[in-house]
Amino acid sequence: MVPGMLDVKGTQILAKSLFKELRGNGYSPNQILSLSTELIDLVTQDLKGEHDAEALRATPPQLLGEDAKEGWRAAL
């Protein structure tokens, strides 16, 4: 189980543990960097999706086009 919020020290320990595990299983530093980049991209997309949904909910439906109105309803 992963706690909802990790403190700074817990995050550092988790990162170091994951890094050691990956290196121990033969991943190169470049592969780990590539994995890290992909993780950052996924988190960025997730945050953008949350931001877009919040913006959509904050916009009155009468100001939206028909396609956006469906998204507005789904975001509620």
PDB file of N, CA, C, O and CB in Angstrom:
ATOM      1  N   MET A   1       0.845  -1.189   0.000  1.00  0.00           N
ATOM      2  CA  MET A   1       0.000   0.000   0.000  1.00  0.00           C
ATOM      3  C   MET A   1       0.884   1.244   0.000  1.00  0.00           C
ATOM      4  O   MET A   1       1.835   1.335   0.775  1.00  0.00           O
ATOM      5  CB  MET A   1      -0.957   0.003   1.224  1.00  0.00           C
ATOM      6  N   VAL A   2       0.568   2.191  -0.865  1.00  0.00           N
ATOM      7  CA  VAL A   2       1.330   3.436  -0.949  1.00  0.00           C
ATOM      8  C   VAL A   2       0.541   4.519  -0.225  1.00  0.00           C
ATOM      9  O   VAL A   2      -0.638   4.730  -0.511  1.00  0.00           O
ATOM     10  CB  VAL A   2       1.611   3.841  -2.440  1.00  0.00           C
ATOM     11  N   PRO A   3       1.189   5.208   0.715  1.00  0.00           N
ATOM     12  CA  PRO A   3       0.477   6.279   1.418  1.00  0.00           C
ATOM     13  C   PRO A   3       0.046   7.382   0.466  1.00  0.00           C
ATOM     14  O   PRO A   3       0.700   7.638  -0.545  1.00  0.00           O
ATOM     15  CB  PRO A   3       1.352   6.862   2.522  1.00  0.00           C
ATOM     16  N   GLY A   4      -1.061   8.032   0.800  1.00  0.00           N
ATOM     17  CA  GLY A   4      -1.574   9.104  -0.035  1.00  0.00           C
ATOM     18  C   GLY A   4      -0.578  10.222  -0.210  1.00  0.00           C
ATOM     19  O   GLY A   4      -0.506  10.830  -1.278  1.00  0.00           O
ATOM     20  N   MET A   5       0.184  10.501   0.815  1.00  0.00           N
ATOM     21  CA  MET A   5       1.173  11.571   0.751  1.00  0.00           C
ATOM     22  C   MET A   5       2.481  11.079   1.339  1.00  0.00           C
ATOM     23  O   MET A   5       2.526  10.624   2.482  1.00  0.00           O
ATOM     24  CB  MET A   5       0.679  12.833   1.497  1.00  0.00           C
ATOM     25  N   LEU A   6       3.525  11.169   0.569  1.00  0.00           N
ATOM     26  CA  LEU A   6       4.843  10.820   1.070  1.00  0.00           C
ATOM     27  C   LEU A   6       5.557  12.099   1.467  1.00  0.00           C
ATOM     28  O   LEU A   6       5.470  13.117   0.779  1.00  0.00           O
ATOM     29  CB  LEU A   6       5.661  10.025   0.012  1.00  0.00           C
ATOM     30  N   ASP A   7       6.261  12.033   2.580  1.00  0.00           N
ATOM     31  CA  ASP A   7       7.063  13.196   2.926  1.00  0.00           C
ATOM     32  C   ASP A   7       8.313  13.208   2.059  1.00  0.00           C
ATOM     33  O   ASP A   7       8.550  12.264   1.305  1.00  0.00           O
ATOM     34  CB  ASP A   7       7.434  13.193   4.433  1.00  0.00           C
ATOM     35  N   VAL A   8       9.104  14.248   2.154  1.00  0.00           N
ATOM     36  CA  VAL A   8      10.286  14.399   1.311  1.00  0.00           C
ATOM     37  C   VAL A   8      11.236  13.229   1.513  1.00  0.00           C
ATOM     38  O   VAL A   8      11.739  12.661   0.543  1.00  0.00           O
ATOM     39  CB  VAL A   8      11.000  15.723   1.611  1.00  0.00           C
ATOM     40  N   LYS A   9      11.483  12.869   2.755  1.00  0.00           N
ATOM     41  CA  LYS A   9      12.406  11.770   3.049  1.00  0.00           C
ATOM     42  C   LYS A   9      11.870  10.460   2.474  1.00  0.00           C
ATOM     43  O   LYS A   9      12.627   9.680   1.897  1.00  0.00           O
ATOM     44  CB  LYS A   9      12.629  11.636   4.574  1.00  0.00           C
ATOM     45  N   GLY A  10      10.576  10.217   2.628  1.00  0.00           N
ATOM     46  CA  GLY A  10       9.970   9.007   2.090  1.00  0.00           C
ATOM     47  C   GLY A  10      10.076   8.945   0.577  1.00  0.00           C
ATOM     48  O   GLY A  10      10.308   7.876   0.012  1.00  0.00           O
ATOM     49  N   THR A  11       9.909  10.076  -0.076  1.00  0.00           N
ATOM     50  CA  THR A  11      10.024  10.140  -1.533  1.00  0.00           C
ATOM     51  C   THR A  11      11.458   9.853  -1.968  1.00  0.00           C
ATOM     52  O   THR A  11      11.685   9.147  -2.951  1.00  0.00           O
ATOM     53  CB  THR A  11       9.574  11.520  -2.052  1.00  0.00           C
ATOM     54  N   GLN A  12      12.416  10.399  -1.238  1.00  0.00           N
ATOM     55  CA  GLN A  12      13.824  10.150  -1.568  1.00  0.00           C
ATOM     56  C   GLN A  12      14.174   8.674  -1.401  1.00  0.00           C
ATOM     57  O   GLN A  12      14.872   8.102  -2.238  1.00  0.00           O
ATOM     58  CB  GLN A  12      14.742  11.012  -0.686  1.00  0.00           C
ATOM     59  N   ILE A  13      13.695   8.062  -0.333  1.00  0.00           N
ATOM     60  CA  ILE A  13      13.952   6.642  -0.086  1.00  0.00           C
ATOM     61  C   ILE A  13      13.321   5.791  -1.186  1.00  0.00           C
ATOM     62  O   ILE A  13      13.950   4.860  -1.690  1.00  0.00           O
ATOM     63  CB  ILE A  13      13.406   6.221   1.298  1.00  0.00           C
ATOM     64  N   LEU A  14      12.084   6.106  -1.559  1.00  0.00           N
ATOM     65  CA  LEU A  14      11.400   5.370  -2.616  1.00  0.00           C
ATOM     66  C   LEU A  14      12.144   5.485  -3.940  1.00  0.00           C
ATOM     67  O   LEU A  14      12.323   4.487  -4.638  1.00  0.00           O
ATOM     68  CB  LEU A  14       9.970   5.877  -2.775  1.00  0.00           C
ATOM     69  N   ALA A  15      12.578   6.691  -4.289  1.00  0.00           N
ATOM     70  CA  ALA A  15      13.300   6.909  -5.538  1.00  0.00           C
ATOM     71  C   ALA A  15      14.614   6.133  -5.547  1.00  0.00           C
ATOM     72  O   ALA A  15      14.951   5.487  -6.539  1.00  0.00           O
ATOM     73  CB  ALA A  15      13.565   8.405  -5.750  1.00  0.00           C
ATOM     74  N   LYS A  16      15.341   6.197  -4.461  1.00  0.00           N
ATOM     75  CA  LYS A  16      16.622   5.485  -4.384  1.00  0.00           C
ATOM     76  C   LYS A  16      16.411   3.983  -4.472  1.00  0.00           C
ATOM     77  O   LYS A  16      17.168   3.281  -5.142  1.00  0.00           O
ATOM     78  CB  LYS A  16      17.361   5.837  -3.084  1.00  0.00           C
ATOM     79  N   SER A  17      15.390   3.497  -3.799  1.00  0.00           N
ATOM     80  CA  SER A  17      15.085   2.067  -3.830  1.00  0.00           C
ATOM     81  C   SER A  17      14.708   1.615  -5.243  1.00  0.00           C
ATOM     82  O   SER A  17      15.175   0.576  -5.711  1.00  0.00           O
ATOM     83  CB  SER A  17      13.947   1.744  -2.849  1.00  0.00           C
ATOM     84  N   LEU A  18      13.874   2.387  -5.909  1.00  0.00           N
ATOM     85  CA  LEU A  18      13.472   2.061  -7.281  1.00  0.00           C
ATOM     86  C   LEU A  18      14.676   2.089  -8.221  1.00  0.00           C
ATOM     87  O   LEU A  18      14.825   1.216  -9.076  1.00  0.00           O
ATOM     88  CB  LEU A  18      12.392   3.043  -7.775  1.00  0.00           C
ATOM     89  N   PHE A  19      15.529   3.096  -8.056  1.00  0.00           N
ATOM     90  CA  PHE A  19      16.728   3.207  -8.887  1.00  0.00           C
ATOM     91  C   PHE A  19      17.629   1.991  -8.690  1.00  0.00           C
ATOM     92  O   PHE A  19      18.088   1.391  -9.662  1.00  0.00           O
ATOM     93  CB  PHE A  19      17.497   4.503  -8.558  1.00  0.00           C
ATOM     94  N   LYS A  20      17.883   1.628  -7.441  1.00  0.00           N
ATOM     95  CA  LYS A  20      18.738   0.470  -7.158  1.00  0.00           C
ATOM     96  C   LYS A  20      18.130  -0.814  -7.725  1.00  0.00           C
ATOM     97  O   LYS A  20      18.847  -1.664  -8.251  1.00  0.00           O
ATOM     98  CB  LYS A  20      18.959   0.323  -5.640  1.00  0.00           C
ATOM     99  N   GLU A  21      16.820  -0.950  -7.617  1.00  0.00           N
ATOM    100  CA  GLU A  21      16.135  -2.133  -8.146  1.00  0.00           C
ATOM    101  C   GLU A  21      16.279  -2.210  -9.668  1.00  0.00           C
ATOM    102  O   GLU A  21      16.571  -3.272 -10.218  1.00  0.00           O
ATOM    103  CB  GLU A  21      14.642  -2.110  -7.752  1.00  0.00           C
ATOM    104  N   LEU A  22      16.075  -1.088 -10.334  1.00  0.00           N
ATOM    105  CA  LEU A  22      16.206  -1.065 -11.791  1.00  0.00           C
ATOM    106  C   LEU A  22      17.641  -1.352 -12.223  1.00  0.00           C
ATOM    107  O   LEU A  22      17.871  -2.155 -13.128  1.00  0.00           O
ATOM    108  CB  LEU A  22      15.755   0.289 -12.343  1.00  0.00           C
ATOM    109  N   ARG A  23      18.600  -0.700 -11.581  1.00  0.00           N
ATOM    110  CA  ARG A  23      20.011  -0.946 -11.923  1.00  0.00           C
ATOM    111  C   ARG A  23      20.378  -2.399 -11.648  1.00  0.00           C
ATOM    112  O   ARG A  23      21.096  -3.021 -12.432  1.00  0.00           O
ATOM    113  CB  ARG A  23      20.944   0.000 -11.125  1.00  0.00           C
ATOM    114  N   GLY A  24      19.887  -2.939 -10.534  1.00  0.00           N
ATOM    115  CA  GLY A  24      20.168  -4.327 -10.183  1.00  0.00           C
ATOM    116  C   GLY A  24      19.579  -5.319 -11.167  1.00  0.00           C
ATOM    117  O   GLY A  24      20.044  -6.455 -11.268  1.00  0.00           O
ATOM    118  N   ASN A  25      18.560  -4.893 -11.888  1.00  0.00           N
ATOM    119  CA  ASN A  25      17.929  -5.752 -12.891  1.00  0.00           C
ATOM    120  C   ASN A  25      18.420  -5.451 -14.309  1.00  0.00           C
ATOM    121  O   ASN A  25      17.810  -5.873 -15.291  1.00  0.00           O
ATOM    122  CB  ASN A  25      16.421  -5.594 -12.830  1.00  0.00           C
ATOM    123  N   GLY A  26      19.528  -4.720 -14.400  1.00  0.00           N
ATOM    124  CA  GLY A  26      20.179  -4.542 -15.685  1.00  0.00           C
ATOM    125  C   GLY A  26      19.788  -3.326 -16.495  1.00  0.00           C
ATOM    126  O   GLY A  26      20.240  -3.183 -17.631  1.00  0.00           O
ATOM    127  N   TYR A  27      18.966  -2.445 -15.955  1.00  0.00           N
ATOM    128  CA  TYR A  27      18.607  -1.234 -16.691  1.00  0.00           C
ATOM    129  C   TYR A  27      19.795  -0.271 -16.689  1.00  0.00           C
ATOM    130  O   TYR A  27      20.463  -0.091 -15.671  1.00  0.00           O
ATOM    131  CB  TYR A  27      17.347  -0.557 -16.071  1.00  0.00           C
ATOM    132  N   SER A  28      20.044   0.341 -17.845  1.00  0.00           N
ATOM    133  CA  SER A  28      21.127   1.322 -17.952  1.00  0.00           C
ATOM    134  C   SER A  28      20.643   2.674 -17.428  1.00  0.00           C
ATOM    135  O   SER A  28      19.438   2.906 -17.327  1.00  0.00           O
ATOM    136  CB  SER A  28      21.621   1.448 -19.427  1.00  0.00           C
ATOM    137  N   PRO A  29      21.573   3.562 -17.096  1.00  0.00           N
ATOM    138  CA  PRO A  29      21.157   4.914 -16.686  1.00  0.00           C
ATOM    139  C   PRO A  29      20.295   5.600 -17.743  1.00  0.00           C
ATOM    140  O   PRO A  29      19.349   6.309 -17.400  1.00  0.00           O
ATOM    141  CB  PRO A  29      22.385   5.774 -16.394  1.00  0.00           C
ATOM    142  N   ASN A  30      20.607   5.399 -19.023  1.00  0.00           N
ATOM    143  CA  ASN A  30      19.810   6.015 -20.082  1.00  0.00           C
ATOM    144  C   ASN A  30      18.398   5.438 -20.126  1.00  0.00           C
ATOM    145  O   ASN A  30      17.442   6.171 -20.381  1.00  0.00           O
ATOM    146  CB  ASN A  30      20.492   5.825 -21.434  1.00  0.00           C
ATOM    147  N   GLN A  31      18.253   4.148 -19.883  1.00  0.00           N
ATOM    148  CA  GLN A  31      16.916   3.540 -19.846  1.00  0.00           C
ATOM    149  C   GLN A  31      16.116   4.071 -18.659  1.00  0.00           C
ATOM    150  O   GLN A  31      14.915   4.315 -18.775  1.00  0.00           O
ATOM    151  CB  GLN A  31      17.020   2.001 -19.769  1.00  0.00           C
ATOM    152  N   ILE A  32      16.774   4.249 -17.530  1.00  0.00           N
ATOM    153  CA  ILE A  32      16.088   4.781 -16.348  1.00  0.00           C
ATOM    154  C   ILE A  32      15.681   6.232 -16.592  1.00  0.00           C
ATOM    155  O   ILE A  32      14.599   6.655 -16.184  1.00  0.00           O
ATOM    156  CB  ILE A  32      16.993   4.676 -15.091  1.00  0.00           C
ATOM    157  N   LEU A  33      16.537   6.981 -17.248  1.00  0.00           N
ATOM    158  CA  LEU A  33      16.201   8.363 -17.600  1.00  0.00           C
ATOM    159  C   LEU A  33      15.012   8.408 -18.547  1.00  0.00           C
ATOM    160  O   LEU A  33      14.127   9.251 -18.396  1.00  0.00           O
ATOM    161  CB  LEU A  33      17.406   9.066 -18.236  1.00  0.00           C
ATOM    162  N   SER A  34      14.988   7.512 -19.517  1.00  0.00           N
ATOM    163  CA  SER A  34      13.865   7.439 -20.451  1.00  0.00           C
ATOM    164  C   SER A  34      12.569   7.085 -19.714  1.00  0.00           C
ATOM    165  O   SER A  34      11.523   7.682 -19.971  1.00  0.00           O
ATOM    166  CB  SER A  34      14.153   6.400 -21.556  1.00  0.00           C
ATOM    167  N   LEU A  35      12.641   6.130 -18.814  1.00  0.00           N
ATOM    168  CA  LEU A  35      11.478   5.765 -18.001  1.00  0.00           C
ATOM    169  C   LEU A  35      10.999   6.961 -17.182  1.00  0.00           C
ATOM    170  O   LEU A  35       9.801   7.236 -17.107  1.00  0.00           O
ATOM    171  CB  LEU A  35      11.818   4.583 -17.070  1.00  0.00           C
ATOM    172  N   SER A  36      11.942   7.663 -16.575  1.00  0.00           N
ATOM    173  CA  SER A  36      11.591   8.844 -15.767  1.00  0.00           C
ATOM    174  C   SER A  36      10.900   9.911 -16.607  1.00  0.00           C
ATOM    175  O   SER A  36       9.940  10.537 -16.158  1.00  0.00           O
ATOM    176  CB  SER A  36      12.845   9.436 -15.113  1.00  0.00           C
ATOM    177  N   THR A  37      11.388  10.112 -17.818  1.00  0.00           N
ATOM    178  CA  THR A  37      10.782  11.087 -18.736  1.00  0.00           C
ATOM    179  C   THR A  37       9.353  10.681 -19.077  1.00  0.00           C
ATOM    180  O   THR A  37       8.452  11.519 -19.099  1.00  0.00           O
ATOM    181  CB  THR A  37      11.621  11.215 -20.028  1.00  0.00           C
ATOM    182  N   GLU A  38       9.149   9.396 -19.342  1.00  0.00           N
ATOM    183  CA  GLU A  38       7.797   8.904 -19.646  1.00  0.00           C
ATOM    184  C   GLU A  38       6.863   9.104 -18.454  1.00  0.00           C
ATOM    185  O   GLU A  38       5.708   9.493 -18.629  1.00  0.00           O
ATOM    186  CB  GLU A  38       7.841   7.414 -20.039  1.00  0.00           C
ATOM    187  N   LEU A  39       7.354   8.840 -17.251  1.00  0.00           N
ATOM    188  CA  LEU A  39       6.536   9.050 -16.045  1.00  0.00           C
ATOM    189  C   LEU A  39       6.156  10.521 -15.895  1.00  0.00           C
ATOM    190  O   LEU A  39       5.011  10.839 -15.575  1.00  0.00           O
ATOM    191  CB  LEU A  39       7.293   8.570 -14.786  1.00  0.00           C
ATOM    192  N   ILE A  40       7.108  11.411 -16.126  1.00  0.00           N
ATOM    193  CA  ILE A  40       6.823  12.850 -16.044  1.00  0.00           C
ATOM    194  C   ILE A  40       5.776  13.240 -17.086  1.00  0.00           C
ATOM    195  O   ILE A  40       4.874  14.025 -16.794  1.00  0.00           O
ATOM    196  CB  ILE A  40       8.120  13.678 -16.248  1.00  0.00           C
ATOM    197  N   ASP A  41       5.891  12.701 -18.290  1.00  0.00           N
ATOM    198  CA  ASP A  41       4.902  12.984 -19.338  1.00  0.00           C
ATOM    199  C   ASP A  41       3.505  12.517 -18.917  1.00  0.00           C
ATOM    200  O   ASP A  41       2.522  13.229 -19.123  1.00  0.00           O
ATOM    201  CB  ASP A  41       5.312  12.302 -20.659  1.00  0.00           C
ATOM    202  N   LEU A  42       3.423  11.328 -18.332  1.00  0.00           N
ATOM    203  CA  LEU A  42       2.120  10.814 -17.900  1.00  0.00           C
ATOM    204  C   LEU A  42       1.514  11.663 -16.792  1.00  0.00           C
ATOM    205  O   LEU A  42       0.314  11.940 -16.802  1.00  0.00           O
ATOM    206  CB  LEU A  42       2.254   9.376 -17.428  1.00  0.00           C
ATOM    207  N   VAL A  43       2.341  12.074 -15.837  1.00  0.00           N
ATOM    208  CA  VAL A  43       1.847  12.930 -14.753  1.00  0.00           C
ATOM    209  C   VAL A  43       1.396  14.273 -15.313  1.00  0.00           C
ATOM    210  O   VAL A  43       0.367  14.808 -14.899  1.00  0.00           O
ATOM    211  CB  VAL A  43       2.937  13.137 -13.673  1.00  0.00           C
ATOM    212  N   THR A  44       2.164  14.819 -16.256  1.00  0.00           N
ATOM    213  CA  THR A  44       1.809  16.096 -16.875  1.00  0.00           C
ATOM    214  C   THR A  44       0.474  15.997 -17.604  1.00  0.00           C
ATOM    215  O   THR A  44      -0.368  16.887 -17.489  1.00  0.00           O
ATOM    216  CB  THR A  44       2.907  16.544 -17.847  1.00  0.00           C
ATOM    217  N   GLN A  45       0.280  14.910 -18.357  1.00  0.00           N
ATOM    218  CA  GLN A  45      -0.994  14.708 -19.061  1.00  0.00           C
ATOM    219  C   GLN A  45      -2.149  14.579 -18.074  1.00  0.00           C
ATOM    220  O   GLN A  45      -3.233  15.115 -18.304  1.00  0.00           O
ATOM    221  CB  GLN A  45      -0.925  13.457 -19.954  1.00  0.00           C
ATOM    222  N   ASP A  46      -1.914  13.872 -16.984  1.00  0.00           N
ATOM    223  CA  ASP A  46      -2.950  13.687 -15.979  1.00  0.00           C
ATOM    224  C   ASP A  46      -3.335  15.027 -15.343  1.00  0.00           C
ATOM    225  O   ASP A  46      -4.517  15.330 -15.178  1.00  0.00           O
ATOM    226  CB  ASP A  46      -2.477  12.700 -14.902  1.00  0.00           C
ATOM    227  N   LEU A  47      -2.331  15.813 -14.993  1.00  0.00           N
ATOM    228  CA  LEU A  47      -2.598  17.124 -14.408  1.00  0.00           C
ATOM    229  C   LEU A  47      -3.309  18.034 -15.396  1.00  0.00           C
ATOM    230  O   LEU A  47      -4.215  18.778 -15.020  1.00  0.00           O
ATOM    231  CB  LEU A  47      -1.301  17.772 -13.942  1.00  0.00           C
ATOM    232  N   LYS A  48      -2.901  17.979 -16.661  1.00  0.00           N
ATOM    233  CA  LYS A  48      -3.557  18.791 -17.689  1.00  0.00           C
ATOM    234  C   LYS A  48      -5.017  18.388 -17.833  1.00  0.00           C
ATOM    235  O   LYS A  48      -5.893  19.243 -17.964  1.00  0.00           O
ATOM    236  CB  LYS A  48      -2.829  18.650 -19.041  1.00  0.00           C
ATOM    237  N   GLY A  49      -5.280  17.079 -17.810  1.00  0.00           N
ATOM    238  CA  GLY A  49      -6.658  16.594 -17.896  1.00  0.00           C
ATOM    239  C   GLY A  49      -7.506  17.090 -16.735  1.00  0.00           C
ATOM    240  O   GLY A  49      -8.657  17.483 -16.925  1.00  0.00           O
ATOM    241  N   GLU A  50      -6.938  17.072 -15.532  1.00  0.00           N
ATOM    242  CA  GLU A  50      -7.652  17.587 -14.364  1.00  0.00           C
ATOM    243  C   GLU A  50      -7.917  19.081 -14.511  1.00  0.00           C
ATOM    244  O   GLU A  50      -9.005  19.561 -14.193  1.00  0.00           O
ATOM    245  CB  GLU A  50      -6.854  17.312 -13.078  1.00  0.00           C
ATOM    246  N   HIS A  51      -6.907  19.818 -14.999  1.00  0.00           N
ATOM    247  CA  HIS A  51      -7.053  21.269 -15.185  1.00  0.00           C
ATOM    248  C   HIS A  51      -8.122  21.575 -16.231  1.00  0.00           C
ATOM    249  O   HIS A  51      -8.947  22.469 -16.043  1.00  0.00           O
ATOM    250  CB  HIS A  51      -5.706  21.902 -15.602  1.00  0.00           C
ATOM    251  N   ASP A  52      -8.101  20.823 -17.339  1.00  0.00           N
ATOM    252  CA  ASP A  52      -9.090  21.035 -18.396  1.00  0.00           C
ATOM    253  C   ASP A  52     -10.504  20.746 -17.895  1.00  0.00           C
ATOM    254  O   ASP A  52     -11.442  21.469 -18.229  1.00  0.00           O
ATOM    255  CB  ASP A  52      -8.771  20.153 -19.610  1.00  0.00           C
ATOM    256  N   ALA A  53     -10.657  19.687 -17.093  1.00  0.00           N
ATOM    257  CA  ALA A  53     -11.973  19.347 -16.561  1.00  0.00           C
ATOM    258  C   ALA A  53     -12.466  20.425 -15.610  1.00  0.00           C
ATOM    259  O   ALA A  53     -13.647  20.774 -15.621  1.00  0.00           O
ATOM    260  CB  ALA A  53     -11.931  17.993 -15.848  1.00  0.00           C
ATOM    261  N   GLU A  54     -11.563  20.956 -14.783  1.00  0.00           N
ATOM    262  CA  GLU A  54     -11.948  22.032 -13.867  1.00  0.00           C
ATOM    263  C   GLU A  54     -12.367  23.275 -14.638  1.00  0.00           C
ATOM    264  O   GLU A  54     -13.362  23.914 -14.295  1.00  0.00           O
ATOM    265  CB  GLU A  54     -10.794  22.367 -12.913  1.00  0.00           C
ATOM    266  N   ALA A  55     -11.615  23.621 -15.678  1.00  0.00           N
ATOM    267  CA  ALA A  55     -11.955  24.796 -16.490  1.00  0.00           C
ATOM    268  C   ALA A  55     -13.294  24.600 -17.174  1.00  0.00           C
ATOM    269  O   ALA A  55     -14.088  25.536 -17.273  1.00  0.00           O
ATOM    270  CB  ALA A  55     -10.863  25.070 -17.538  1.00  0.00           C
ATOM    271  N   LEU A  56     -13.548  23.390 -17.647  1.00  0.00           N
ATOM    272  CA  LEU A  56     -14.807  23.094 -18.316  1.00  0.00           C
ATOM    273  C   LEU A  56     -15.976  23.218 -17.342  1.00  0.00           C
ATOM    274  O   LEU A  56     -17.023  23.768 -17.685  1.00  0.00           O
ATOM    275  CB  LEU A  56     -14.771  21.688 -18.930  1.00  0.00           C
ATOM    276  N   ARG A  57     -15.790  22.703 -16.123  1.00  0.00           N
ATOM    277  CA  ARG A  57     -16.859  22.806 -15.119  1.00  0.00           C
ATOM    278  C   ARG A  57     -17.129  24.255 -14.736  1.00  0.00           C
ATOM    279  O   ARG A  57     -18.257  24.607 -14.394  1.00  0.00           O
ATOM    280  CB  ARG A  57     -16.496  22.001 -13.869  1.00  0.00           C
ATOM    281  N   ALA A  58     -16.093  25.101 -14.793  1.00  0.00           N
ATOM    282  CA  ALA A  58     -16.245  26.501 -14.394  1.00  0.00           C
ATOM    283  C   ALA A  58     -16.876  27.358 -15.484  1.00  0.00           C
ATOM    284  O   ALA A  58     -17.275  28.492 -15.220  1.00  0.00           O
ATOM    285  CB  ALA A  58     -14.901  27.076 -14.017  1.00  0.00           C
ATOM    286  N   THR A  59     -16.973  26.837 -16.698  1.00  0.00           N
ATOM    287  CA  THR A  59     -17.544  27.600 -17.813  1.00  0.00           C
ATOM    288  C   THR A  59     -19.037  27.312 -17.931  1.00  0.00           C
ATOM    289  O   THR A  59     -19.440  26.154 -18.042  1.00  0.00           O
ATOM    290  CB  THR A  59     -16.821  27.257 -19.141  1.00  0.00           C
ATOM    291  N   PRO A  60     -19.858  28.360 -17.908  1.00  0.00           N
ATOM    292  CA  PRO A  60     -21.299  28.132 -18.066  1.00  0.00           C
ATOM    293  C   PRO A  60     -21.599  27.447 -19.401  1.00  0.00           C
ATOM    294  O   PRO A  60     -21.030  27.824 -20.425  1.00  0.00           O
ATOM    295  CB  PRO A  60     -22.070  29.467 -17.969  1.00  0.00           C
ATOM    296  N   PRO A  61     -22.476  26.454 -19.403  1.00  0.00           N
ATOM    297  CA  PRO A  61     -22.741  25.687 -20.622  1.00  0.00           C
ATOM    298  C   PRO A  61     -23.230  26.535 -21.785  1.00  0.00           C
ATOM    299  O   PRO A  61     -22.993  26.171 -22.937  1.00  0.00           O
ATOM    300  CB  PRO A  61     -23.750  24.625 -20.336  1.00  0.00           C
ATOM    301  N   GLN A  62     -23.903  27.651 -21.528  1.00  0.00           N
ATOM    302  CA  GLN A  62     -24.409  28.474 -22.626  1.00  0.00           C
ATOM    303  C   GLN A  62     -23.271  29.150 -23.406  1.00  0.00           C
ATOM    304  O   GLN A  62     -23.490  29.639 -24.514  1.00  0.00           O
ATOM    305  CB  GLN A  62     -25.369  29.535 -22.083  1.00  0.00           C
ATOM    306  N   LEU A  63     -22.062  29.178 -22.834  1.00  0.00           N
ATOM    307  CA  LEU A  63     -20.922  29.765 -23.529  1.00  0.00           C
ATOM    308  C   LEU A  63     -20.138  28.734 -24.339  1.00  0.00           C
ATOM    309  O   LEU A  63     -19.174  29.076 -25.024  1.00  0.00           O
ATOM    310  CB  LEU A  63     -20.004  30.435 -22.531  1.00  0.00           C
ATOM    311  N   LEU A  64     -20.553  27.482 -24.258  1.00  0.00           N
ATOM    312  CA  LEU A  64     -19.833  26.400 -24.924  1.00  0.00           C
ATOM    313  C   LEU A  64     -20.530  25.984 -26.213  1.00  0.00           C
ATOM    314  O   LEU A  64     -21.739  26.158 -26.364  1.00  0.00           O
ATOM    315  CB  LEU A  64     -19.700  25.200 -23.991  1.00  0.00           C
ATOM    316  N   GLY A  65     -19.751  25.431 -27.141  1.00  0.00           N
ATOM    317  CA  GLY A  65     -20.322  24.843 -28.357  1.00  0.00           C
ATOM    318  C   GLY A  65     -20.969  23.517 -28.011  1.00  0.00           C
ATOM    319  O   GLY A  65     -20.833  23.040 -26.884  1.00  0.00           O
ATOM    320  N   GLU A  66     -21.665  22.917 -28.949  1.00  0.00           N
ATOM    321  CA  GLU A  66     -22.380  21.654 -28.710  1.00  0.00           C
ATOM    322  C   GLU A  66     -21.456  20.526 -28.263  1.00  0.00           C
ATOM    323  O   GLU A  66     -21.782  19.782 -27.337  1.00  0.00           O
ATOM    324  CB  GLU A  66     -23.114  21.232 -29.965  1.00  0.00           C
ATOM    325  N   ASP A  67     -20.288  20.397 -28.929  1.00  0.00           N
ATOM    326  CA  ASP A  67     -19.351  19.341 -28.551  1.00  0.00           C
ATOM    327  C   ASP A  67     -18.863  19.542 -27.127  1.00  0.00           C
ATOM    328  O   ASP A  67     -18.774  18.583 -26.360  1.00  0.00           O
ATOM    329  CB  ASP A  67     -18.162  19.304 -29.516  1.00  0.00           C
ATOM    330  N   ALA A  68     -18.548  20.774 -26.769  1.00  0.00           N
ATOM    331  CA  ALA A  68     -18.048  21.064 -25.433  1.00  0.00           C
ATOM    332  C   ALA A  68     -19.122  20.860 -24.371  1.00  0.00           C
ATOM    333  O   ALA A  68     -18.804  20.535 -23.227  1.00  0.00           O
ATOM    334  CB  ALA A  68     -17.519  22.485 -25.370  1.00  0.00           C
ATOM    335  N   LYS A  69     -20.398  21.049 -24.735  1.00  0.00           N
ATOM    336  CA  LYS A  69     -21.474  20.851 -23.762  1.00  0.00           C
ATOM    337  C   LYS A  69     -21.512  19.395 -23.306  1.00  0.00           C
ATOM    338  O   LYS A  69     -21.768  19.123 -22.133  1.00  0.00           O
ATOM    339  CB  LYS A  69     -22.839  21.262 -24.364  1.00  0.00           C
ATOM    340  N   GLU A  70     -21.262  18.460 -24.217  1.00  0.00           N
ATOM    341  CA  GLU A  70     -21.217  17.048 -23.829  1.00  0.00           C
ATOM    342  C   GLU A  70     -20.082  16.815 -22.841  1.00  0.00           C
ATOM    343  O   GLU A  70     -20.251  16.102 -21.851  1.00  0.00           O
ATOM    344  CB  GLU A  70     -21.045  16.141 -25.071  1.00  0.00           C
ATOM    345  N   GLY A  71     -18.932  17.413 -23.108  1.00  0.00           N
ATOM    346  CA  GLY A  71     -17.804  17.310 -22.187  1.00  0.00           C
ATOM    347  C   GLY A  71     -18.105  17.938 -20.848  1.00  0.00           C
ATOM    348  O   GLY A  71     -17.684  17.435 -19.806  1.00  0.00           O
ATOM    349  N   TRP A  72     -18.835  19.041 -20.874  1.00  0.00           N
ATOM    350  CA  TRP A  72     -19.208  19.717 -19.639  1.00  0.00           C
ATOM    351  C   TRP A  72     -20.080  18.809 -18.796  1.00  0.00           C
ATOM    352  O   TRP A  72     -19.871  18.680 -17.590  1.00  0.00           O
ATOM    353  CB  TRP A  72     -19.934  21.037 -19.934  1.00  0.00           C
ATOM    354  N   ARG A  73     -21.069  18.173 -19.437  1.00  0.00           N
ATOM    355  CA  ARG A  73     -21.940  17.261 -18.700  1.00  0.00           C
ATOM    356  C   ARG A  73     -21.141  16.088 -18.127  1.00  0.00           C
ATOM    357  O   ARG A  73     -21.375  15.661 -16.996  1.00  0.00           O
ATOM    358  CB  ARG A  73     -23.067  16.744 -19.611  1.00  0.00           C
ATOM    359  N   ALA A  74     -20.216  15.582 -18.904  1.00  0.00           N
ATOM    360  CA  ALA A  74     -19.411  14.437 -18.452  1.00  0.00           C
ATOM    361  C   ALA A  74     -18.475  14.841 -17.321  1.00  0.00           C
ATOM    362  O   ALA A  74     -18.156  14.019 -16.463  1.00  0.00           O
ATOM    363  CB  ALA A  74     -18.599  13.854 -19.620  1.00  0.00           C
ATOM    364  N   ALA A  75     -18.033  16.088 -17.308  1.00  0.00           N
ATOM    365  CA  ALA A  75     -17.103  16.547 -16.276  1.00  0.00           C
ATOM    366  C   ALA A  75     -17.782  16.762 -14.937  1.00  0.00           C
ATOM    367  O   ALA A  75     -17.117  16.857 -13.906  1.00  0.00           O
ATOM    368  CB  ALA A  75     -16.436  17.827 -16.712  1.00  0.00           C
ATOM    369  N   LEU A  76     -19.110  16.838 -14.950  1.00  0.00           N
ATOM    370  CA  LEU A  76     -19.821  17.077 -13.682  1.00  0.00           C
ATOM    371  C   LEU A  76     -19.863  15.886 -12.800  1.00  0.00           C
ATOM    372  O   LEU A  76     -20.427  15.947 -11.708  1.00  0.00           O
ATOM    373  CB  LEU A  76     -21.204  17.522 -13.939  1.00  0.00           C
TER     374      LEU A  76
END
